[in-house]
């Protein structure tokens, strides 16, 4: 979280509104190498959801720690089943997801 009165950081990330002199609120998830892994930019007055931001950070950490051998499906939460990327999963994500997730 930061305040960027001059718009330098906001300009780099494409969220600075030069005419208004302010940034549009944005959330950027940046990995340890400095690569943006996810972002969300919302115009006021729509607020952000910290629970979803934390869930996404945990998902990115899990995928990173697994070195890409695990993927997190939509709505994944810590402790829930992950997907194992590979040729056998192609075209069958929904089948695997509905069987293993059982909509919990």
N, CA, C and O atoms as CSV, one atom per row, in Angstrom:
chain,resi,resn,atom,element,x,y,z
A,1,UNK,N,N,0.852,-1.156,0.000
A,1,UNK,CA,C,0.000,0.000,0.000
A,1,UNK,C,C,0.908,1.232,0.000
A,1,UNK,O,O,1.881,1.299,0.751
A,2,UNK,N,N,0.578,2.194,-0.843
A,2,UNK,CA,C,1.401,3.390,-0.866
A,2,UNK,C,C,0.599,4.595,-1.293
A,2,UNK,O,O,-0.474,4.477,-1.885
A,3,UNK,N,N,1.140,5.753,-0.982
A,3,UNK,CA,C,0.580,7.021,-1.436
A,3,UNK,C,C,1.549,7.579,-2.469
A,3,UNK,O,O,2.758,7.600,-2.237
A,4,UNK,N,N,1.043,8.021,-3.584
A,4,UNK,CA,C,1.879,8.423,-4.713
A,4,UNK,C,C,1.433,9.793,-5.218
A,4,UNK,O,O,0.874,9.915,-6.307
A,5,UNK,N,N,1.688,10.815,-4.413
A,5,UNK,CA,C,1.204,12.168,-4.717
A,5,UNK,C,C,1.607,12.669,-6.096
A,5,UNK,O,O,0.826,13.375,-6.734
A,6,UNK,N,N,2.781,12.335,-6.571
A,6,UNK,CA,C,3.229,12.827,-7.870
A,6,UNK,C,C,2.817,11.964,-9.039
A,6,UNK,O,O,2.990,12.366,-10.190
A,7,UNK,N,N,2.276,10.784,-8.775
A,7,UNK,CA,C,1.823,9.904,-9.841
A,7,UNK,C,C,2.913,9.123,-10.537
A,7,UNK,O,O,2.668,8.521,-11.582
A,8,UNK,N,N,4.136,9.119,-9.968
A,8,UNK,CA,C,5.243,8.408,-10.631
A,8,UNK,C,C,5.002,6.905,-10.680
A,8,UNK,O,O,5.143,6.287,-11.736
A,9,UNK,N,N,4.641,6.318,-9.553
A,9,UNK,CA,C,4.403,4.874,-9.510
A,9,UNK,C,C,3.131,4.530,-10.289
A,9,UNK,O,O,3.102,3.565,-11.053
A,10,UNK,N,N,2.087,5.326,-10.085
A,10,UNK,CA,C,0.832,5.091,-10.795
A,10,UNK,C,C,0.987,5.153,-12.296
A,10,UNK,O,O,0.314,4.414,-13.015
A,11,UNK,N,N,1.854,6.015,-12.786
A,11,UNK,CA,C,2.101,6.113,-14.231
A,11,UNK,C,C,2.757,4.836,-14.753
A,11,UNK,O,O,2.414,4.355,-15.833
A,12,UNK,N,N,3.697,4.292,-13.989
A,12,UNK,CA,C,4.380,3.059,-14.387
A,12,UNK,C,C,3.381,1.912,-14.517
A,12,UNK,O,O,3.470,1.104,-15.441
A,13,UNK,N,N,2.427,1.846,-13.583
A,13,UNK,CA,C,1.452,0.756,-13.579
A,13,UNK,C,C,0.181,1.076,-14.365
A,13,UNK,O,O,-0.736,0.256,-14.417
A,14,UNK,N,N,0.120,2.247,-14.971
A,14,UNK,CA,C,-1.007,2.597,-15.826
A,14,UNK,C,C,-2.293,2.939,-15.096
A,14,UNK,O,O,-3.377,2.799,-15.661
A,15,UNK,N,N,-2.191,3.389,-13.839
A,15,UNK,CA,C,-3.399,3.722,-13.083
A,15,UNK,C,C,-3.482,5.209,-12.716
A,15,UNK,O,O,-4.397,5.621,-12.005
A,16,UNK,N,N,-2.547,5.996,-13.191
A,16,UNK,CA,C,-2.550,7.423,-12.867
A,16,UNK,C,C,-3.446,8.182,-13.836
A,16,UNK,O,O,-3.272,8.079,-15.051
A,17,UNK,N,N,-4.392,8.935,-13.317
A,17,UNK,CA,C,-5.283,9.774,-14.112
A,17,UNK,C,C,-4.697,11.182,-14.097
A,17,UNK,O,O,-4.883,11.935,-13.141
A,18,UNK,N,N,-3.995,11.521,-15.157
A,18,UNK,CA,C,-3.292,12.796,-15.211
A,18,UNK,C,C,-4.244,13.992,-15.112
A,18,UNK,O,O,-3.922,14.986,-14.461
A,19,UNK,N,N,-5.404,13.902,-15.750
A,19,UNK,CA,C,-6.369,15.010,-15.712
A,19,UNK,C,C,-6.858,15.279,-14.293
A,19,UNK,O,O,-6.990,16.435,-13.890
A,20,UNK,N,N,-7.128,14.216,-13.534
A,20,UNK,CA,C,-7.629,14.377,-12.163
A,20,UNK,C,C,-6.493,14.519,-11.158
A,20,UNK,O,O,-6.706,14.985,-10.038
A,21,UNK,N,N,-5.279,14.117,-11.556
A,21,UNK,CA,C,-4.129,14.211,-10.656
A,21,UNK,C,C,-4.113,13.161,-9.559
A,21,UNK,O,O,-3.481,13.356,-8.520
A,22,UNK,N,N,-4.805,12.046,-9.783
A,22,UNK,CA,C,-4.858,10.956,-8.804
A,22,UNK,C,C,-4.814,9.603,-9.518
A,22,UNK,O,O,-5.034,9.502,-10.725
A,23,UNK,N,N,-4.521,8.567,-8.721
A,23,UNK,CA,C,-4.555,7.217,-9.265
A,23,UNK,C,C,-5.926,6.593,-9.075
A,23,UNK,O,O,-6.656,6.908,-8.135
A,24,UNK,N,N,-6.253,5.698,-9.999
A,24,UNK,CA,C,-7.392,4.816,-9.793
A,24,UNK,C,C,-6.876,3.760,-8.825
A,24,UNK,O,O,-5.733,3.320,-8.945
A,25,UNK,N,N,-7.694,3.353,-7.878
A,25,UNK,CA,C,-7.241,2.369,-6.889
A,25,UNK,C,C,-6.920,1.055,-7.579
A,25,UNK,O,O,-7.711,0.543,-8.371
A,26,UNK,N,N,-5.760,0.522,-7.270
A,26,UNK,CA,C,-5.342,-0.734,-7.870
A,26,UNK,C,C,-4.631,-1.618,-6.872
A,26,UNK,O,O,-4.059,-1.145,-5.890
A,27,UNK,N,N,-4.676,-2.920,-7.143
A,27,UNK,CA,C,-3.972,-3.903,-6.327
A,27,UNK,C,C,-3.131,-4.722,-7.284
A,27,UNK,O,O,-3.636,-5.255,-8.272
A,28,UNK,N,N,-1.841,-4.820,-6.986
A,28,UNK,CA,C,-0.910,-5.560,-7.824
A,28,UNK,C,C,-0.220,-6.611,-6.969
A,28,UNK,O,O,0.325,-6.294,-5.911
A,29,UNK,N,N,-0.240,-7.854,-7.417
A,29,UNK,CA,C,0.468,-8.934,-6.725
A,29,UNK,C,C,1.758,-9.155,-7.498
A,29,UNK,O,O,1.745,-9.564,-8.659
A,30,UNK,N,N,2.873,-8.875,-6.829
A,30,UNK,CA,C,4.189,-8.917,-7.472
A,30,UNK,C,C,5.024,-9.984,-6.779
A,30,UNK,O,O,5.151,-9.987,-5.555
A,31,UNK,N,N,5.597,-10.896,-7.573
A,31,UNK,CA,C,6.372,-11.991,-6.979
A,31,UNK,C,C,7.769,-11.512,-6.564
A,31,UNK,O,O,8.147,-10.380,-6.865
A,32,UNK,N,N,8.535,-12.364,-5.878
A,32,UNK,CA,C,9.864,-11.949,-5.401
A,32,UNK,C,C,10.825,-11.516,-6.509
A,32,UNK,O,O,11.793,-10.806,-6.236
A,33,UNK,N,N,10.578,-11.927,-7.743
A,33,UNK,CA,C,11.427,-11.503,-8.863
A,33,UNK,C,C,10.967,-10.180,-9.466
A,33,UNK,O,O,11.586,-9.675,-10.403
A,34,UNK,N,N,9.882,-9.616,-8.934
A,34,UNK,CA,C,9.375,-8.347,-9.439
A,34,UNK,C,C,8.402,-8.487,-10.595
A,34,UNK,O,O,8.097,-7.498,-11.262
A,35,UNK,N,N,7.907,-9.692,-10.850
A,35,UNK,CA,C,6.973,-9.938,-11.948
A,35,UNK,C,C,5.541,-9.822,-11.427
A,35,UNK,O,O,5.191,-10.426,-10.413
A,36,UNK,N,N,4.720,-9.044,-12.127
A,36,UNK,CA,C,3.319,-8.919,-11.743
A,36,UNK,C,C,2.619,-10.236,-12.058
A,36,UNK,O,O,2.589,-10.671,-13.209
A,37,UNK,N,N,2.058,-10.866,-11.032
A,37,UNK,CA,C,1.345,-12.130,-11.206
A,37,UNK,C,C,-0.164,-11.911,-11.299
A,37,UNK,O,O,-0.871,-12.726,-11.891
A,38,UNK,N,N,-0.657,-10.831,-10.726
A,38,UNK,CA,C,-2.075,-10.526,-10.781
A,38,UNK,C,C,-2.311,-9.077,-10.445
A,38,UNK,O,O,-1.515,-8.454,-9.742
A,39,UNK,N,N,-3.402,-8.540,-10.945
A,39,UNK,CA,C,-3.752,-7.168,-10.605
A,39,UNK,C,C,-5.251,-6.959,-10.748
A,39,UNK,O,O,-5.938,-7.695,-11.456
A,40,UNK,N,N,-5.731,-5.950,-10.065
A,40,UNK,CA,C,-7.134,-5.572,-10.138
A,40,UNK,C,C,-7.197,-4.061,-10.000
A,40,UNK,O,O,-6.605,-3.491,-9.083
A,41,UNK,N,N,-7.904,-3.421,-10.898
A,41,UNK,CA,C,-8.082,-1.979,-10.851
A,41,UNK,C,C,-9.580,-1.711,-10.908
A,41,UNK,O,O,-10.267,-2.145,-11.833
A,42,UNK,N,N,-10.071,-0.998,-9.918
A,42,UNK,CA,C,-11.499,-0.688,-9.827
A,42,UNK,C,C,-11.705,0.818,-9.775
A,42,UNK,O,O,-10.945,1.536,-9.125
A,43,UNK,N,N,-12.720,1.282,-10.451
A,43,UNK,CA,C,-13.034,2.700,-10.366
A,43,UNK,C,C,-13.894,2.943,-9.132
A,43,UNK,O,O,-14.681,2.084,-8.734
A,44,UNK,N,N,-13.738,4.115,-8.533
A,44,UNK,CA,C,-14.575,4.426,-7.376
A,44,UNK,C,C,-16.031,4.444,-7.828
A,44,UNK,O,O,-16.276,4.782,-8.986
A,45,UNK,N,N,-16.969,4.120,-7.032
A,45,UNK,CA,C,-16.921,3.850,-5.609
A,45,UNK,C,C,-16.890,2.366,-5.260
A,45,UNK,O,O,-17.253,1.997,-4.143
A,46,UNK,N,N,-16.464,1.501,-6.188
A,46,UNK,CA,C,-16.448,0.063,-5.911
A,46,UNK,C,C,-15.227,-0.286,-5.072
A,46,UNK,O,O,-14.096,0.047,-5.426
A,47,UNK,N,N,-15.473,-0.957,-3.963
A,47,UNK,CA,C,-14.393,-1.320,-3.049
A,47,UNK,C,C,-13.756,-2.650,-3.412
A,47,UNK,O,O,-14.284,-3.417,-4.217
A,48,UNK,N,N,-12.626,-2.898,-2.809
A,48,UNK,CA,C,-11.897,-4.137,-3.028
A,48,UNK,C,C,-12.220,-5.123,-1.911
A,48,UNK,O,O,-12.752,-4.745,-0.867
A,49,UNK,N,N,-11.890,-6.399,-2.146
A,49,UNK,CA,C,-12.175,-7.453,-1.188
A,49,UNK,C,C,-10.857,-8.019,-0.670
A,49,UNK,O,O,-10.182,-8.754,-1.390
A,50,UNK,N,N,-10.480,-7.693,0.555
A,50,UNK,CA,C,-9.200,-8.123,1.110
A,50,UNK,C,C,-9.136,-9.644,1.237
A,50,UNK,O,O,-8.065,-10.230,1.078
A,51,UNK,N,N,-10.267,-10.287,1.521
A,51,UNK,CA,C,-10.272,-11.751,1.627
A,51,UNK,C,C,-9.879,-12.392,0.298
A,51,UNK,O,O,-9.131,-13.370,0.272
A,52,UNK,N,N,-10.382,-11.840,-0.798
A,52,UNK,CA,C,-10.028,-12.376,-2.117
A,52,UNK,C,C,-8.566,-12.083,-2.434
A,52,UNK,O,O,-7.884,-12.919,-3.028
A,53,UNK,N,N,-8.085,-10.925,-2.053
A,53,UNK,CA,C,-6.668,-10.603,-2.280
A,53,UNK,C,C,-5.769,-11.587,-1.529
A,53,UNK,O,O,-4.791,-12.081,-2.089
A,54,UNK,N,N,-6.090,-11.870,-0.283
A,54,UNK,CA,C,-5.295,-12.819,0.507
A,54,UNK,C,C,-5.375,-14.227,-0.070
A,54,UNK,O,O,-4.372,-14.941,-0.102
A,55,UNK,N,N,-6.567,-14.637,-0.532
A,55,UNK,CA,C,-6.723,-15.946,-1.143
A,55,UNK,C,C,-5.844,-16.068,-2.385
A,55,UNK,O,O,-5.195,-17.093,-2.595
A,56,UNK,N,N,-5.826,-15.034,-3.192
A,56,UNK,CA,C,-5.007,-15.058,-4.405
A,56,UNK,C,C,-3.520,-15.109,-4.069
A,56,UNK,O,O,-2.772,-15.833,-4.726
A,57,UNK,N,N,-3.080,-14.366,-3.074
A,57,UNK,CA,C,-1.670,-14.415,-2.666
A,57,UNK,C,C,-1.312,-15.828,-2.227
A,57,UNK,O,O,-0.261,-16.347,-2.605
A,58,UNK,N,N,-2.176,-16.455,-1.434
A,58,UNK,CA,C,-1.921,-17.829,-0.989
A,58,UNK,C,C,-1.879,-18.789,-2.175
A,58,UNK,O,O,-1.057,-19.705,-2.197
A,59,UNK,N,N,-2.748,-18.593,-3.152
A,59,UNK,CA,C,-2.757,-19.443,-4.342
A,59,UNK,C,C,-1.466,-19.268,-5.140
A,59,UNK,O,O,-0.864,-20.254,-5.565
A,60,UNK,N,N,-1.040,-18.023,-5.346
A,60,UNK,CA,C,0.212,-17.779,-6.073
A,60,UNK,C,C,1.395,-18.388,-5.330
A,60,UNK,O,O,2.297,-18.942,-5.958
A,61,UNK,N,N,1.403,-18.295,-4.006
A,61,UNK,CA,C,2.486,-18.886,-3.217
A,61,UNK,C,C,2.502,-20.402,-3.350
A,61,UNK,O,O,3.569,-21.000,-3.495
A,62,UNK,N,N,1.326,-21.032,-3.303
A,62,UNK,CA,C,1.256,-22.485,-3.444
A,62,UNK,C,C,1.790,-22.923,-4.803
A,62,UNK,O,O,2.594,-23.851,-4.887
A,63,UNK,N,N,1.346,-22.262,-5.856
A,63,UNK,CA,C,1.793,-22.610,-7.207
A,63,UNK,C,C,3.298,-22.401,-7.333
A,63,UNK,O,O,3.997,-23.232,-7.913
A,64,UNK,N,N,3.791,-21.301,-6.795
A,64,UNK,CA,C,5.236,-21.014,-6.855
A,64,UNK,C,C,6.029,-22.063,-6.086
A,64,UNK,O,O,7.037,-22.566,-6.581
A,65,UNK,N,N,5.579,-22.395,-4.875
A,65,UNK,CA,C,6.291,-23.382,-4.060
A,65,UNK,C,C,6.259,-24.777,-4.676
A,65,UNK,O,O,7.172,-25.575,-4.465
A,66,UNK,N,N,5.206,-25.068,-5.439
A,66,UNK,CA,C,5.108,-26.389,-6.089
A,66,UNK,C,C,5.887,-26.419,-7.396
A,66,UNK,O,O,5.957,-27.455,-8.058
A,67,UNK,N,N,6.472,-25.287,-7.767
A,67,UNK,CA,C,7.212,-25.145,-9.024
A,67,UNK,C,C,6.350,-25.500,-10.242
A,67,UNK,O,O,6.834,-26.051,-11.231
A,68,UNK,N,N,5.058,-25.167,-10.136
A,68,UNK,CA,C,4.145,-25.359,-11.254
A,68,UNK,C,C,3.532,-26.746,-11.360
A,68,UNK,O,O,2.831,-27.035,-12.330
A,69,UNK,N,N,3.782,-27.611,-10.378
A,69,UNK,CA,C,3.195,-28.953,-10.436
A,69,UNK,C,C,1.766,-28.967,-9.909
A,69,UNK,O,O,1.070,-29.975,-10.031
A,70,UNK,N,N,1.324,-27.856,-9.323
A,70,UNK,CA,C,-0.046,-27.730,-8.841
A,70,UNK,C,C,-0.635,-26.434,-9.368
A,70,UNK,O,O,0.071,-25.443,-9.555
A,71,UNK,N,N,-1.935,-26.457,-9.605
A,71,UNK,CA,C,-2.673,-25.264,-10.028
A,71,UNK,C,C,-3.897,-25.145,-9.138
A,71,UNK,O,O,-4.417,-26.146,-8.645
A,72,UNK,N,N,-4.350,-23.928,-8.935
A,72,UNK,CA,C,-5.503,-23.710,-8.077
A,72,UNK,C,C,-6.707,-23.329,-8.938
A,72,UNK,O,O,-6.659,-22.345,-9.676
A,73,UNK,N,N,-7.775,-24.101,-8.842
A,73,UNK,CA,C,-8.966,-23.770,-9.620
A,73,UNK,C,C,-9.673,-22.547,-9.051
A,73,UNK,O,O,-9.348,-22.075,-7.961
A,74,UNK,N,N,-10.631,-22.048,-9.793
A,74,UNK,CA,C,-11.431,-20.908,-9.353
A,74,UNK,C,C,-12.029,-21.185,-7.984
A,74,UNK,O,O,-12.590,-22.253,-7.742
A,75,UNK,N,N,-11.904,-20.214,-7.095
A,75,UNK,CA,C,-12.466,-20.348,-5.762
A,75,UNK,C,C,-11.653,-21.203,-4.807
A,75,UNK,O,O,-12.081,-21.438,-3.677
A,76,UNK,N,N,-10.478,-21.679,-5.240
A,76,UNK,CA,C,-9.626,-22.512,-4.380
A,76,UNK,C,C,-9.338,-21.776,-3.080
A,76,UNK,O,O,-9.181,-20.555,-3.065
A,77,UNK,N,N,-9.269,-22.539,-1.984
A,77,UNK,CA,C,-8.889,-21.997,-0.681
A,77,UNK,C,C,-7.822,-22.909,-0.086
A,77,UNK,O,O,-7.782,-24.094,-0.415
A,78,UNK,N,N,-6.957,-22.385,0.783
A,78,UNK,CA,C,-5.923,-23.205,1.412
A,78,UNK,C,C,-6.527,-24.467,2.045
A,78,UNK,O,O,-7.553,-24.418,2.724
A,79,UNK,N,N,-5.864,-25.579,1.800
A,79,UNK,CA,C,-6.323,-26.853,2.338
A,79,UNK,C,C,-7.233,-27.616,1.398
A,79,UNK,O,O,-7.526,-28.787,1.637
A,80,UNK,N,N,-7.686,-26.972,0.331
A,80,UNK,CA,C,-8.564,-27.629,-0.632
A,80,UNK,C,C,-7.731,-28.302,-1.727
A,80,UNK,O,O,-6.532,-28.053,-1.850
A,81,UNK,N,N,-8.376,-29.144,-2.506
A,81,UNK,CA,C,-7.725,-29.900,-3.571
A,81,UNK,C,C,-7.202,-28.954,-4.649
A,81,UNK,O,O,-7.853,-27.970,-5.001
A,82,UNK,N,N,-6.013,-29.273,-5.166
A,82,UNK,CA,C,-5.451,-28.520,-6.281
A,82,UNK,C,C,-5.526,-29.395,-7.530
A,82,UNK,O,O,-5.813,-30.590,-7.451
A,83,UNK,N,N,-5.267,-28.791,-8.662
A,83,UNK,CA,C,-5.214,-29.527,-9.921
A,83,UNK,C,C,-3.767,-29.806,-10.264
A,83,UNK,O,O,-2.882,-29.027,-9.909
A,84,UNK,N,N,-3.516,-30.907,-10.950
A,84,UNK,CA,C,-2.166,-31.286,-11.384
A,84,UNK,C,C,-2.081,-31.074,-12.897
A,84,UNK,O,O,-2.562,-31.908,-13.663
A,85,UNK,N,N,-1.474,-29.965,-13.333
A,85,UNK,CA,C,-1.404,-29.683,-14.769
A,85,UNK,C,C,-0.690,-30.800,-15.531
A,85,UNK,O,O,0.282,-31.373,-15.039
A,86,UNK,N,N,-1.168,-31.099,-16.709
A,86,UNK,CA,C,-0.548,-32.107,-17.565
A,86,UNK,C,C,-1.485,-32.460,-18.692
A,86,UNK,O,O,-2.648,-32.056,-18.692
A,87,UNK,N,N,-0.980,-33.219,-19.661
A,87,UNK,CA,C,-1.794,-33.587,-20.837
A,87,UNK,C,C,-3.098,-34.293,-20.473
A,87,UNK,O,O,-4.110,-34.115,-21.152
A,88,UNK,N,N,-3.080,-35.098,-19.400
A,88,UNK,CA,C,-4.293,-35.831,-19.018
A,88,UNK,C,C,-5.389,-34.912,-18.481
A,88,UNK,O,O,-6.542,-35.330,-18.384
A,89,UNK,N,N,-5.058,-33.683,-18.134
A,89,UNK,CA,C,-6.030,-32.732,-17.604
A,89,UNK,C,C,-6.686,-31.903,-18.709
A,89,UNK,O,O,-7.755,-31.327,-18.507
A,90,UNK,N,N,-6.049,-31.846,-19.868
A,90,UNK,CA,C,-6.547,-31.019,-20.967
A,90,UNK,C,C,-7.965,-31.463,-21.353
A,90,UNK,O,O,-8.209,-32.632,-21.651
A,91,UNK,N,N,-8.878,-30.507,-21.338
A,91,UNK,CA,C,-10.267,-30.763,-21.689
A,91,UNK,C,C,-11.064,-31.451,-20.603
A,91,UNK,O,O,-12.242,-31.750,-20.803
A,92,UNK,N,N,-10.447,-31.714,-19.444
A,92,UNK,CA,C,-11.134,-32.429,-18.376
A,92,UNK,C,C,-11.116,-31.674,-17.049
A,92,UNK,O,O,-11.417,-32.259,-16.008
A,93,UNK,N,N,-10.778,-30.410,-17.064
A,93,UNK,CA,C,-10.676,-29.639,-15.823
A,93,UNK,C,C,-11.994,-29.683,-15.064
A,93,UNK,O,O,-12.012,-29.953,-13.863
A,94,UNK,N,N,-13.101,-29.418,-15.759
A,94,UNK,CA,C,-14.393,-29.396,-15.072
A,94,UNK,C,C,-14.712,-30.767,-14.484
A,94,UNK,O,O,-15.207,-30.857,-13.361
A,95,UNK,N,N,-14.437,-31.823,-15.221
A,95,UNK,CA,C,-14.706,-33.185,-14.739
A,95,UNK,C,C,-13.913,-33.482,-13.461
A,95,UNK,O,O,-14.462,-34.009,-12.493
A,96,UNK,N,N,-12.632,-33.144,-13.467
A,96,UNK,CA,C,-11.780,-33.372,-12.296
A,96,UNK,C,C,-12.243,-32.478,-11.147
A,96,UNK,O,O,-12.340,-32.917,-10.001
A,97,UNK,N,N,-12.523,-31.234,-11.470
A,97,UNK,CA,C,-12.903,-30.263,-10.445
A,97,UNK,C,C,-14.178,-30.677,-9.745
A,97,UNK,O,O,-14.229,-30.694,-8.515
A,98,UNK,N,N,-15.219,-31.013,-10.508
A,98,UNK,CA,C,-16.505,-31.337,-9.871
A,98,UNK,C,C,-16.415,-32.649,-9.079
A,98,UNK,O,O,-17.095,-32.801,-8.064
A,99,UNK,N,N,-15.590,-33.588,-9.527
A,99,UNK,CA,C,-15.430,-34.853,-8.811
A,99,UNK,C,C,-14.647,-34.668,-7.523
A,99,UNK,O,O,-15.070,-35.143,-6.470
A,100,UNK,N,N,-13.512,-33.985,-7.591
A,100,UNK,CA,C,-12.632,-33.845,-6.434
A,100,UNK,C,C,-13.057,-32.735,-5.492
A,100,UNK,O,O,-12.816,-32.829,-4.289
A,101,UNK,N,N,-13.677,-31.693,-6.002
A,101,UNK,CA,C,-14.047,-30.561,-5.165
A,101,UNK,C,C,-15.382,-30.801,-4.463
A,101,UNK,O,O,-15.605,-30.308,-3.357
A,102,UNK,N,N,-16.249,-31.543,-5.096
A,102,UNK,CA,C,-17.570,-31.847,-4.550
A,102,UNK,C,C,-18.278,-30.596,-4.021
A,102,UNK,O,O,-19.049,-30.659,-3.063
A,103,UNK,N,N,-18.000,-29.469,-4.661
A,103,UNK,CA,C,-18.648,-28.192,-4.334
A,103,UNK,C,C,-18.632,-27.861,-2.841
A,103,UNK,O,O,-19.636,-27.399,-2.300
A,104,UNK,N,N,-17.514,-28.091,-2.182
A,104,UNK,CA,C,-17.450,-27.750,-0.758
A,104,UNK,C,C,-17.071,-26.354,-0.603
A,104,UNK,O,O,-16.961,-25.865,0.522
